[in-house]
């Protein structure tokens, strides 16, 4: 996986919202790129005891985007959104899942997330989460934690896959 792109220096003095958006987008880009140059077989390679594969990881972060920027904001159910009921199920790959398809779904979910929060402020409450009303700021912090963890997972899995080529 390529390192996170360098940020525009203006972001260092921007408001918190712009900084949050920049960090989210950098992590999103890193997860999108973790599949660069891999074969479908490599992307589906099971290297750990859990269901985690690189392709499954990108499918999972698509689910995460929809949980936090659709379900939490719109109060629609997971069934209405068309996503699995549990995070564990979101890693399961269907036979027809492919790198281009999963990437396209992830890109669309990220774009939809940006649209969902465009009119909200960090202190606005979102009401569709099982924990109850949460400020958007908490959602952003949670998403940064999720994406950072998954970037780390992706780095390790990708390193293992590339090492196996030798």
Rosetta blueprint (number, residue, H / E / L):
1 X L
2 X L
3 X L
4 X L
5 X L
6 X L
7 X L
8 X L
9 X H
10 X H
11 X H
12 X H
13 X H
14 X L
15 X L
16 X H
17 X H
18 X H
19 X H
20 X H
21 X H
22 X H
23 X H
24 X H
25 X H
26 X H
27 X H
28 X H
29 X H
30 X H
31 X H
32 X H
33 X H
34 X L
35 X L
36 X L
37 X L
38 X L
39 X L
40 X H
41 X H
42 X H
43 X H
44 X L
45 X L
46 X L
47 X L
48 X L
49 X L
50 X L
51 X L
52 X L
53 X L
54 X H
55 X H
56 X H
57 X H
58 X H
59 X H
60 X H
61 X H
62 X H
63 X H
64 X H
65 X H
66 X H
67 X H
68 X H
69 X H
70 X H
71 X H
72 X H
73 X H
74 X H
75 X L
76 X L
77 X L
78 X H
79 X H
80 X H
81 X H
82 X L
83 X L
84 X L
85 X L
86 X L
87 X L
88 X H
89 X H
90 X H
91 X H
92 X L
93 X L
94 X L
95 X L
96 X L
97 X L
98 X L
99 X H
100 X H
101 X H
102 X H
103 X H
104 X H
105 X H
106 X H
107 X H
108 X H
109 X H
110 X H
111 X H
112 X H
113 X H
114 X H
115 X H
116 X H
117 X H
118 X L
119 X L
120 X L
121 X L
122 X L
123 X L
124 X L
125 X E
126 X E
127 X L
128 X L
129 X L
130 X L
131 X L
132 X L
133 X L
134 X E
135 X E
136 X H
137 X H
138 X H
139 X H
140 X H
141 X H
142 X H
143 X H
144 X H
145 X H
146 X H
147 X H
148 X H
149 X H
150 X H
151 X H
152 X H
153 X H
154 X H
155 X H
156 X H
157 X H
158 X H
159 X H
160 X H
161 X H
162 X H
163 X H
164 X H
165 X L
166 X L
